[in-house]
Amino acid sequence: MPNSMWHQCLEVLRDEFPAQQFNTWLRPLQSDHREGQLMLFAPNRFVMDWVNEKYLRRIEEVLKDLNGGQAPRVNMKVGSAPRESDPVKRSEMPARLNGQVLEEAGSRVTEEERGVAATVPGSTSVRPKSYSERRPVQIEGDIKHQSFLNEGFTFETFVEGKSNQLARAASMQVAENPGGAYNPLFLYGGVGLGKTHLMHAIGNEIVRRNPKAKVAYLRSERFVADMVKALQLNAINEFKRYYRSVDALLIDDIQFFARKERSQEEFFHTFNALLEGGQQVIVTCDRFPKEIVDMEERLKSRFGWGLTVMVEPPELETRVAILMKKAEQANVKLSSEAAFFIAQKIRSNVRELEGALRLVIANAHFTGSEITPPFIRESLKDLLALHEKQVSIDNIQRTVAEYYKIKVADLLSKRRTRIVTRPRQVAMSLSKELTNHSLPEIGDAFGGRDHTTVLHACKKIVELQETDPGIREDYQNFMRLLTT
Ligand SMILES: Nc1ncnc2c1ncn2[C@@H]1O[C@H](COP(=O)(O)OP(=O)(O)OP(=O)(O)O)[C@@H](O)[C@H]1O
Protein backbone atom coordinates (compact mmCIF):
# COMPACT_ATOMS: atom_id res chain seq x y z
CA MET A 1 0.00 0.00 0.00
CA PRO A 2 1.74 3.19 -1.10
CA ASN A 3 1.81 6.38 0.94
CA SER A 4 -0.44 8.03 -1.63
CA MET A 5 -3.21 5.74 -0.44
CA TRP A 6 -3.34 7.73 2.76
CA HIS A 7 -3.92 10.84 0.69
CA GLN A 8 -6.73 9.11 -1.18
CA CYS A 9 -8.16 8.02 2.14
CA LEU A 10 -8.03 11.62 3.36
CA GLU A 11 -9.93 12.74 0.27
CA VAL A 12 -12.70 10.25 1.06
CA LEU A 13 -12.81 11.34 4.72
CA ARG A 14 -12.86 15.00 3.73
CA ASP A 15 -16.22 14.41 2.05
CA GLU A 16 -17.60 12.46 4.98
CA PHE A 17 -16.86 14.74 7.91
CA PRO A 18 -17.60 18.42 8.54
CA ALA A 19 -14.65 20.62 7.51
CA GLN A 20 -13.92 21.70 11.07
CA GLN A 21 -13.66 18.11 12.30
CA PHE A 22 -11.61 17.08 9.32
CA ASN A 23 -9.18 19.99 9.70
CA THR A 24 -8.78 19.52 13.43
CA TRP A 25 -8.30 15.80 13.72
CA LEU A 26 -7.55 14.18 10.37
CA ARG A 27 -5.66 16.66 8.26
CA PRO A 28 -2.78 17.09 10.78
CA LEU A 29 -2.00 13.36 10.67
CA GLN A 30 1.18 12.44 8.83
CA SER A 31 1.75 9.04 7.30
CA ASP A 32 4.61 6.67 6.75
CA HIS A 33 4.24 3.39 5.01
CA ARG A 34 6.77 0.65 5.58
CA GLU A 35 6.75 -3.12 5.25
CA GLY A 36 3.02 -3.41 4.76
CA GLN A 37 2.21 -1.24 7.72
CA LEU A 38 0.79 2.28 7.72
CA MET A 39 2.03 4.39 10.57
CA LEU A 40 0.02 7.52 11.31
CA PHE A 41 1.67 10.30 13.29
CA ALA A 42 -0.42 12.63 15.42
CA PRO A 43 0.88 16.01 16.63
CA ASN A 44 0.12 15.13 20.24
CA ARG A 45 -1.34 12.43 22.40
CA PHE A 46 -4.68 14.07 22.63
CA VAL A 47 -5.20 14.01 18.88
CA MET A 48 -3.94 10.43 18.80
CA ASP A 49 -6.41 9.27 21.45
CA TRP A 50 -9.26 11.15 19.84
CA VAL A 51 -8.57 9.72 16.38
CA ASN A 52 -8.17 6.25 17.84
CA GLU A 53 -11.49 6.52 19.55
CA LYS A 54 -13.56 8.31 16.95
CA TYR A 55 -12.09 7.81 13.52
CA LEU A 56 -9.75 4.84 13.38
CA ARG A 57 -12.42 2.28 12.49
CA ARG A 58 -13.62 4.40 9.62
CA ILE A 59 -10.04 5.03 8.47
CA GLU A 60 -9.41 1.28 8.39
CA GLU A 61 -12.58 0.65 6.42
CA VAL A 62 -11.72 3.27 3.82
CA LEU A 63 -8.17 1.96 3.50
CA LYS A 64 -9.47 -1.56 3.11
CA ASP A 65 -11.70 -0.46 0.24
CA LEU A 66 -8.85 1.42 -1.40
CA ASN A 67 -6.58 -1.57 -0.93
CA GLY A 68 -8.74 -3.99 -2.92
CA GLY A 69 -10.51 -5.39 0.15
CA GLN A 70 -7.38 -6.28 2.04
CA ALA A 71 -7.36 -4.97 5.61
CA PRO A 72 -4.26 -2.84 6.23
CA ARG A 73 -2.27 -2.71 9.44
CA VAL A 74 -2.61 0.80 10.85
CA ASN A 75 -0.74 2.02 13.88
CA MET A 76 -0.67 5.41 15.52
CA LYS A 77 2.11 7.26 17.25
CA VAL A 78 2.81 10.77 18.52
CA GLY A 79 5.43 12.61 16.48
CA SER A 80 6.19 13.43 12.87
CA ALA A 81 6.73 11.14 9.92
CA PRO A 82 10.41 10.73 9.10
CA ARG A 83 11.40 12.67 6.01
CA GLU A 84 14.15 11.60 3.62
CA SER A 85 15.72 15.05 3.89
CA ASP A 86 15.30 15.21 7.62
CA PRO A 87 17.42 12.62 9.37
CA VAL A 88 16.76 14.14 12.77
CA LYS A 89 13.33 12.95 13.68
CA ARG A 90 11.32 15.07 16.05
CA SER A 91 11.25 13.41 19.40
CA GLU A 92 8.14 11.80 20.67
CA MET A 93 6.46 13.00 23.77
CA PRO A 94 7.00 10.66 26.70
CA ALA A 95 3.56 9.83 27.96
CA ARG A 96 4.20 8.98 31.54
CA LEU A 97 6.30 9.96 34.49
CA ASN A 98 9.35 7.76 34.62
CA GLY A 99 10.29 8.17 38.21
CA GLN A 100 13.40 10.26 37.98
CA VAL A 101 15.28 10.93 41.16
CA LEU A 102 14.33 14.35 42.44
CA GLU A 103 17.02 16.75 43.49
CA GLU A 104 16.95 18.57 46.75
CA ALA A 105 15.97 22.21 46.67
CA GLY A 106 19.13 24.23 46.98
CA SER A 107 18.82 27.38 44.87
CA ARG A 108 18.89 30.73 46.53
CA VAL A 109 16.13 33.27 46.28
CA THR A 110 17.16 35.76 43.61
CA GLU A 111 16.80 39.53 43.63
CA GLU A 112 14.07 39.10 41.01
CA GLU A 113 12.08 36.94 43.39
CA ARG A 114 12.43 39.40 46.22
CA GLY A 115 11.24 42.10 43.84
CA VAL A 116 8.12 40.12 42.95
CA ALA A 117 7.35 39.49 46.57
CA ALA A 118 7.50 43.20 47.21
CA THR A 119 5.17 44.08 44.34
CA VAL A 120 2.49 41.40 44.71
CA PRO A 121 0.19 42.65 47.44
CA GLY A 122 -2.18 40.41 49.29
CA SER A 123 -5.34 41.27 47.42
CA THR A 124 -4.54 42.66 43.98
CA SER A 125 -2.96 41.27 40.89
CA VAL A 126 0.08 42.86 39.27
CA ARG A 127 -1.52 43.18 35.86
CA PRO A 128 -5.14 44.25 35.79
CA LYS A 129 -7.45 41.59 34.42
CA SER A 130 -11.11 41.56 33.61
CA TYR A 131 -11.93 40.00 36.94
CA SER A 132 -10.77 40.53 40.48
CA GLU A 133 -8.19 38.13 41.72
CA ARG A 134 -8.48 37.14 45.32
CA ARG A 135 -5.50 36.34 47.40
CA PRO A 136 -5.04 32.69 46.51
CA VAL A 137 -3.20 31.28 49.46
CA GLN A 138 -2.90 32.01 53.10
CA ILE A 139 -0.28 29.74 54.38
CA GLU A 140 -1.84 29.89 57.82
CA GLY A 141 -4.91 28.09 56.53
CA ASP A 142 -8.49 29.25 55.97
CA ILE A 143 -8.35 28.68 52.23
CA LYS A 144 -11.47 28.97 50.15
CA HIS A 145 -10.09 27.36 47.03
CA GLN A 146 -13.00 27.75 44.68
CA SER A 147 -13.21 31.49 45.30
CA PHE A 148 -10.11 32.06 43.19
CA LEU A 149 -11.98 31.08 40.11
CA ASN A 150 -13.85 33.55 37.98
CA GLU A 151 -17.33 32.10 37.79
CA GLY A 152 -18.03 33.86 34.52
CA PHE A 153 -15.25 31.96 32.77
CA THR A 154 -16.97 28.69 31.90
CA PHE A 155 -17.16 26.41 28.88
CA GLU A 156 -20.63 27.80 28.16
CA THR A 157 -19.35 31.35 27.85
CA PHE A 158 -16.35 30.29 25.78
CA VAL A 159 -17.02 30.56 22.06
CA GLU A 160 -15.63 27.67 20.10
CA GLY A 161 -13.92 28.20 16.75
CA LYS A 162 -11.28 26.64 14.56
CA SER A 163 -8.55 28.57 16.40
CA ASN A 164 -9.36 27.16 19.82
CA GLN A 165 -11.18 23.91 19.10
CA LEU A 166 -8.35 21.65 20.08
CA ALA A 167 -7.56 23.61 23.24
CA ARG A 168 -11.21 23.64 24.24
CA ALA A 169 -11.68 19.92 23.62
CA ALA A 170 -8.51 19.11 25.57
CA SER A 171 -9.61 21.36 28.44
CA MET A 172 -12.99 19.68 28.54
CA GLN A 173 -11.35 16.26 28.73
CA VAL A 174 -9.15 17.40 31.61
CA ALA A 175 -12.17 18.85 33.42
CA GLU A 176 -14.01 15.56 33.04
CA ASN A 177 -11.05 13.46 34.10
CA PRO A 178 -8.63 15.52 36.21
CA GLY A 179 -5.34 13.84 36.99
CA GLY A 180 -5.95 11.46 34.10
CA ALA A 181 -4.20 11.05 30.80
CA TYR A 182 -3.44 14.69 30.07
CA ASN A 183 -1.34 15.76 32.97
CA PRO A 184 0.03 18.41 32.95
CA LEU A 185 -2.06 20.37 30.49
CA PHE A 186 0.03 23.15 29.00
CA LEU A 187 -2.00 25.83 27.21
CA TYR A 188 -0.02 28.37 25.28
CA GLY A 189 -0.62 31.24 22.87
CA GLY A 190 -0.48 35.01 22.50
CA VAL A 191 -1.99 37.51 24.91
CA GLY A 192 -5.72 37.83 25.33
CA LEU A 193 -6.68 34.70 23.42
CA GLY A 194 -8.62 32.90 26.13
CA LYS A 195 -6.04 30.79 27.97
CA THR A 196 -7.05 32.10 31.37
CA HIS A 197 -10.70 31.74 30.45
CA LEU A 198 -10.20 28.07 29.55
CA MET A 199 -8.16 27.44 32.66
CA HIS A 200 -10.94 28.82 34.87
CA ALA A 201 -13.51 26.90 32.85
CA ILE A 202 -11.67 23.68 33.72
CA GLY A 203 -11.48 24.66 37.39
CA ASN A 204 -15.16 25.59 37.51
CA GLU A 205 -16.16 22.37 35.82
CA ILE A 206 -14.05 20.26 38.19
CA VAL A 207 -15.75 21.94 41.15
CA ARG A 208 -19.20 21.63 39.56
CA ARG A 209 -18.69 17.90 39.18
CA ASN A 210 -17.12 17.50 42.59
CA PRO A 211 -17.91 20.35 44.98
CA LYS A 212 -15.36 19.03 47.46
CA ALA A 213 -12.49 19.31 45.00
CA LYS A 214 -9.69 21.66 46.06
CA VAL A 215 -8.81 23.77 43.06
CA ALA A 216 -6.16 26.45 43.40
CA TYR A 217 -5.78 29.07 40.70
CA LEU A 218 -2.99 31.59 40.81
CA ARG A 219 -0.75 33.59 38.61
CA SER A 220 2.88 32.63 38.73
CA GLU A 221 3.86 35.89 40.47
CA ARG A 222 1.64 34.87 43.36
CA PHE A 223 3.44 31.56 43.67
CA VAL A 224 6.76 33.44 43.77
CA ALA A 225 5.49 35.95 46.32
CA ASP A 226 4.04 33.25 48.56
CA MET A 227 7.20 31.24 48.42
CA VAL A 228 9.38 34.20 49.34
CA LYS A 229 7.03 35.05 52.19
CA ALA A 230 7.04 31.46 53.39
CA LEU A 231 10.82 31.46 53.40
CA GLN A 232 10.90 34.72 55.35
CA LEU A 233 8.40 33.35 57.89
CA ASN A 234 10.19 30.04 58.12
CA ALA A 235 7.01 28.42 56.85
CA ILE A 236 8.26 26.73 53.73
CA ASN A 237 6.95 23.36 54.89
CA GLU A 238 3.42 24.75 55.20
CA PHE A 239 3.82 26.28 51.79
CA LYS A 240 4.80 22.92 50.36
CA ARG A 241 2.07 21.11 52.17
CA TYR A 242 -0.58 23.50 50.95
CA TYR A 243 0.39 23.37 47.30
CA ARG A 244 0.74 19.63 47.40
CA SER A 245 -2.67 19.15 48.98
CA VAL A 246 -4.77 20.46 46.11
CA ASP A 247 -6.66 18.31 43.60
CA ALA A 248 -5.83 20.69 40.80
CA LEU A 249 -3.20 23.39 40.63
CA LEU A 250 -3.77 26.03 37.96
CA ILE A 251 -0.81 28.32 37.32
CA ASP A 252 -1.31 31.19 34.91
CA ASP A 253 1.39 32.87 32.82
CA ILE A 254 4.25 30.61 33.79
CA GLN A 255 6.66 32.70 31.70
CA PHE A 256 7.02 34.95 34.77
CA PHE A 257 9.04 32.20 36.41
CA ALA A 258 11.91 33.11 34.11
CA ARG A 259 15.04 33.94 36.13
CA LYS A 260 13.28 33.07 39.40
CA GLU A 261 15.45 30.10 40.15
CA ARG A 262 14.31 29.20 43.59
CA SER A 263 10.66 29.41 42.52
CA GLN A 264 11.33 27.19 39.55
CA GLU A 265 12.94 24.68 41.81
CA GLU A 266 10.11 24.80 44.32
CA PHE A 267 7.57 24.54 41.55
CA PHE A 268 9.45 21.64 40.00
CA HIS A 269 9.15 19.65 43.21
CA THR A 270 5.51 20.61 43.72
CA PHE A 271 4.82 19.70 40.15
CA ASN A 272 6.39 16.26 40.50
CA ALA A 273 4.62 15.59 43.75
CA LEU A 274 1.26 16.47 42.22
CA LEU A 275 1.82 14.43 39.11
CA GLU A 276 2.90 11.45 41.12
CA GLY A 277 -0.15 11.84 43.35
CA GLY A 278 -2.45 11.85 40.33
CA GLN A 279 -3.43 15.48 40.97
CA GLN A 280 -3.99 17.70 37.97
CA VAL A 281 -1.61 20.47 36.96
CA ILE A 282 -2.60 23.07 34.38
CA VAL A 283 -0.22 25.71 33.18
CA THR A 284 -0.60 28.60 30.75
CA CYS A 285 2.16 30.44 29.02
CA ASP A 286 2.58 32.95 26.23
CA ARG A 287 4.89 30.62 24.32
CA PHE A 288 5.79 27.02 23.58
CA PRO A 289 7.67 25.42 26.52
CA LYS A 290 10.98 25.07 24.70
CA GLU A 291 10.94 28.76 23.81
CA ILE A 292 10.73 30.04 27.38
CA VAL A 293 14.01 31.72 28.13
CA ASP A 294 15.76 31.52 31.47
CA MET A 295 13.76 28.53 32.54
CA GLU A 296 15.40 25.31 33.65
CA GLU A 297 15.53 22.62 31.00
CA ARG A 298 14.17 19.92 33.28
CA LEU A 299 11.12 22.03 34.02
CA LYS A 300 10.55 22.80 30.35
CA SER A 301 10.85 19.17 29.39
CA ARG A 302 8.47 18.17 32.15
CA PHE A 303 5.84 20.53 30.78
CA GLY A 304 5.82 18.38 27.67
CA TRP A 305 5.03 15.15 29.49
CA GLY A 306 1.32 15.62 29.33
CA LEU A 307 -0.39 17.55 26.64
CA THR A 308 0.69 20.83 25.09
CA VAL A 309 -1.93 22.71 23.08
CA MET A 310 -1.90 26.07 21.40
CA VAL A 311 -4.69 28.63 21.50
CA GLU A 312 -4.53 30.46 18.22
CA PRO A 313 -5.77 33.92 17.29
CA PRO A 314 -9.43 33.67 16.33
CA GLU A 315 -10.38 33.87 12.70
CA LEU A 316 -13.05 36.28 11.49
CA GLU A 317 -16.12 34.06 12.06
CA THR A 318 -15.05 33.29 15.61
CA ARG A 319 -14.43 36.97 16.32
CA VAL A 320 -17.95 37.73 15.12
CA ALA A 321 -19.39 34.93 17.26
CA ILE A 322 -17.47 36.15 20.33
CA LEU A 323 -18.80 39.68 19.86
CA MET A 324 -22.36 38.41 19.53
CA LYS A 325 -21.97 36.34 22.68
CA LYS A 326 -20.45 39.19 24.69
CA ALA A 327 -23.19 41.57 23.52
CA GLU A 328 -25.83 39.03 24.51
CA GLN A 329 -24.21 38.71 27.96
CA ALA A 330 -24.35 42.50 28.29
CA ASN A 331 -28.01 42.50 27.19
CA VAL A 332 -27.20 44.63 24.17
CA LYS A 333 -28.65 44.10 20.72
CA LEU A 334 -25.84 43.89 18.23
CA SER A 335 -26.61 43.31 14.56
CA SER A 336 -24.43 40.82 12.75
CA GLU A 337 -23.45 43.62 10.39
CA ALA A 338 -22.11 45.64 13.33
CA ALA A 339 -20.34 42.62 14.83
CA PHE A 340 -18.77 41.85 11.47
CA PHE A 341 -17.60 45.44 11.13
CA ILE A 342 -15.83 45.40 14.53
CA ALA A 343 -14.39 41.92 13.94
CA GLN A 344 -12.91 43.01 10.65
CA LYS A 345 -11.22 46.00 12.20
CA ILE A 346 -9.91 44.45 15.42
CA ARG A 347 -7.90 41.36 14.63
CA SER A 348 -5.26 41.14 17.30
CA ASN A 349 -6.84 39.41 20.25
CA VAL A 350 -10.07 38.80 22.10
CA ARG A 351 -9.27 41.11 24.98
CA GLU A 352 -8.92 44.00 22.59
CA LEU A 353 -12.06 42.91 20.77
CA GLU A 354 -13.97 42.98 24.05
CA GLY A 355 -12.49 46.37 24.90
CA ALA A 356 -13.65 47.77 21.57
CA LEU A 357 -17.15 46.38 22.07
CA ARG A 358 -17.32 47.85 25.57
CA LEU A 359 -16.35 51.25 24.21
CA VAL A 360 -18.98 51.09 21.48
CA ILE A 361 -21.68 50.02 23.95
CA ALA A 362 -20.73 52.75 26.41
CA ASN A 363 -20.86 55.38 23.65
CA ALA A 364 -24.21 54.09 22.44
CA HIS A 365 -25.65 54.28 25.96
CA PHE A 366 -24.24 57.72 26.47
CA THR A 367 -25.52 59.18 23.19
CA GLY A 368 -28.62 57.04 22.87
CA SER A 369 -27.50 56.03 19.36
CA GLU A 370 -28.04 52.84 17.46
CA ILE A 371 -24.94 50.71 16.91
CA THR A 372 -24.28 50.98 13.18
CA PRO A 373 -21.00 50.71 11.23
CA PRO A 374 -20.61 54.52 10.90
CA PHE A 375 -21.28 54.88 14.64
CA ILE A 376 -18.69 52.19 15.38
CA ARG A 377 -16.14 53.84 13.11
CA GLU A 378 -16.62 57.11 15.00
CA SER A 379 -16.51 55.43 18.43
CA LEU A 380 -13.34 53.51 17.65
CA LYS A 381 -11.68 56.31 15.72
CA ASP A 382 -8.61 56.59 17.95
CA LEU A 383 -8.12 52.87 18.32
CA LEU A 384 -8.39 52.28 14.59
CA ALA A 385 -6.01 55.13 13.80
CA LEU A 386 -3.50 53.56 16.14
CA HIS A 387 -3.84 50.19 14.41
CA GLU A 388 -3.48 51.66 10.96
CA LYS A 389 -0.46 53.67 11.98
CA GLN A 390 1.24 50.69 13.53
CA VAL A 391 0.98 48.29 10.63
CA SER A 392 2.67 49.64 7.56
CA ILE A 393 4.29 47.66 4.75
CA ASP A 394 7.59 49.07 5.91
CA ASN A 395 7.04 47.76 9.38
CA ILE A 396 6.03 44.34 8.04
CA GLN A 397 9.14 44.14 5.87
CA ARG A 398 11.41 45.05 8.75
CA THR A 399 9.76 42.57 11.11
CA VAL A 400 9.85 39.72 8.60
CA ALA A 401 13.46 40.38 7.59
CA GLU A 402 14.58 40.49 11.20
CA TYR A 403 12.69 37.29 12.07
CA TYR A 404 14.20 35.31 9.19
CA LYS A 405 17.59 36.98 9.61
CA ILE A 406 17.75 38.37 6.10
CA LYS A 407 17.94 41.96 4.86
CA VAL A 408 14.96 44.11 3.88
CA ALA A 409 16.84 44.65 0.61
CA ASP A 410 16.60 40.88 -0.02
CA LEU A 411 12.82 41.08 0.20
CA LEU A 412 12.79 43.81 -2.43
CA SER A 413 15.45 42.22 -4.65
CA LYS A 414 15.00 39.94 -7.64
CA ARG A 415 16.66 37.02 -5.82
CA ARG A 416 14.64 33.85 -6.13
CA THR A 417 16.37 31.46 -3.76
CA ARG A 418 14.10 29.71 -1.26
CA ILE A 419 15.73 31.47 1.66
CA VAL A 420 14.38 34.76 0.32
CA THR A 421 11.24 33.83 -1.63
CA ARG A 422 9.33 32.29 1.27
CA PRO A 423 9.87 35.25 3.63
CA ARG A 424 8.95 37.57 0.74
CA GLN A 425 5.68 35.69 0.20
CA VAL A 426 4.95 35.79 3.93
CA ALA A 427 5.58 39.56 4.00
CA MET A 428 3.35 40.13 0.97
CA SER A 429 0.57 38.08 2.45
CA LEU A 430 0.82 39.95 5.76
CA SER A 431 0.72 43.25 3.87
CA LYS A 432 -2.51 42.20 2.20
CA GLU A 433 -4.04 41.03 5.43
CA LEU A 434 -2.95 43.82 7.75
CA THR A 435 -2.94 46.98 5.64
CA ASN A 436 -5.45 48.58 3.33
CA HIS A 437 -3.04 48.71 0.39
CA SER A 438 -4.15 47.26 -2.94
CA LEU A 439 -2.35 44.37 -4.62
CA PRO A 440 -0.57 46.69 -7.14
CA GLU A 441 0.55 48.97 -4.29
CA ILE A 442 1.95 46.00 -2.40
CA GLY A 443 3.70 44.78 -5.56
CA ASP A 444 5.27 48.23 -5.95
CA ALA A 445 6.48 48.22 -2.36
CA PHE A 446 8.22 44.88 -2.96
CA GLY A 447 10.65 46.06 -5.64
CA GLY A 448 8.05 46.82 -8.32
CA ARG A 449 6.48 43.40 -8.65
CA ASP A 450 3.31 42.65 -10.54
CA HIS A 451 0.02 42.39 -8.61
CA THR A 452 -0.39 38.77 -9.80
CA THR A 453 2.82 37.89 -7.96
CA VAL A 454 1.32 39.30 -4.77
CA LEU A 455 -1.89 37.38 -5.34
CA HIS A 456 0.06 34.18 -5.90
CA ALA A 457 2.05 34.80 -2.69
CA CYS A 458 -1.16 35.30 -0.68
CA LYS A 459 -2.68 32.06 -2.01
CA LYS A 460 0.54 30.15 -1.43
CA ILE A 461 0.77 31.28 2.18
CA VAL A 462 -2.86 30.37 2.88
CA GLU A 463 -2.16 26.93 1.41
CA LEU A 464 1.09 26.49 3.34
CA GLN A 465 -0.57 27.44 6.59
CA GLU A 466 -2.83 24.43 6.13
CA THR A 467 -0.03 21.99 5.33
CA ASP A 468 3.11 23.28 6.99
CA PRO A 469 2.95 23.78 10.77
CA GLY A 470 6.22 25.76 10.65
CA ILE A 471 4.80 28.42 8.34
CA ARG A 472 1.56 28.47 10.29
CA GLU A 473 3.39 29.15 13.52
CA ASP A 474 5.59 31.80 11.87
CA TYR A 475 2.52 33.51 10.48
CA GLN A 476 0.80 33.55 13.83
CA ASN A 477 3.92 34.92 15.44
CA PHE A 478 3.91 37.75 12.92
CA MET A 479 0.25 38.50 13.52
CA ARG A 480 1.06 38.74 17.19
CA LEU A 481 4.21 40.80 16.72
CA LEU A 482 2.56 43.23 14.35
CA THR A 483 -0.83 43.69 15.90
CA THR A 484 -0.30 43.74 19.64
N1 LIG B 1 -13.26 31.97 22.70
C1 LIG B 1 -13.65 32.90 23.57
N2 LIG B 1 -14.96 33.04 23.87
C2 LIG B 1 -15.36 34.00 24.73
N3 LIG B 1 -14.54 34.86 25.35
C3 LIG B 1 -13.23 34.77 25.09
C4 LIG B 1 -12.71 33.78 24.19
N4 LIG B 1 -11.39 33.93 24.11
C5 LIG B 1 -11.06 34.93 24.93
N5 LIG B 1 -12.16 35.44 25.52
C6 LIG B 1 -12.25 36.57 26.45
O1 LIG B 1 -11.15 37.44 26.19
C7 LIG B 1 -10.63 37.98 27.39
C8 LIG B 1 -9.15 37.67 27.48
O2 LIG B 1 -9.00 36.26 27.65
P1 LIG B 1 -7.95 35.63 28.67
O3 LIG B 1 -7.73 36.53 29.85
O4 LIG B 1 -8.39 34.24 28.94
O5 LIG B 1 -6.64 35.67 27.76
P2 LIG B 1 -5.21 35.02 27.99
O6 LIG B 1 -4.94 34.20 26.79
O7 LIG B 1 -5.14 34.35 29.31
O8 LIG B 1 -4.27 36.29 27.97
P3 LIG B 1 -2.92 36.62 28.84
O9 LIG B 1 -1.85 35.83 28.20
O10 LIG B 1 -2.77 38.09 28.64
O11 LIG B 1 -3.17 36.23 30.25
C9 LIG B 1 -11.45 37.37 28.53
O12 LIG B 1 -12.41 38.29 28.93
C10 LIG B 1 -12.11 36.14 27.89
O13 LIG B 1 -13.38 35.88 28.45
The ligand as an ORCA input file, in Angstrom:
! r2SCAN-3c Opt
* xyz 0 1
  N     -13.264     31.967     22.698
  C     -13.654     32.898     23.569
  N     -14.960     33.045     23.873
  C     -15.364     33.997     24.729
  N     -14.540     34.864     25.349
  C     -13.228     34.767     25.086
  C     -12.715     33.780     24.187
  N     -11.385     33.927     24.110
  C     -11.064     34.933     24.930
  N     -12.164     35.441     25.519
  C     -12.247     36.572     26.451
  O     -11.147     37.435     26.188
  C     -10.628     37.982     27.391
  C      -9.154     37.666     27.476
  O      -9.004     36.265     27.645
  P      -7.950     35.632     28.669
  O      -7.735     36.532     29.853
  O      -8.387     34.241     28.939
  O      -6.644     35.667     27.757
  P      -5.213     35.015     27.992
  O      -4.936     34.199     26.791
  O      -5.144     34.347     29.310
  O      -4.272     36.293     27.969
  P      -2.920     36.620     28.840
  O      -1.845     35.834     28.203
  O      -2.771     38.087     28.635
  O      -3.173     36.232     30.252
  C     -11.448     37.372     28.525
  O     -12.413     38.292     28.933
  C     -12.109     36.142     27.893
  O     -13.377     35.882     28.446
*
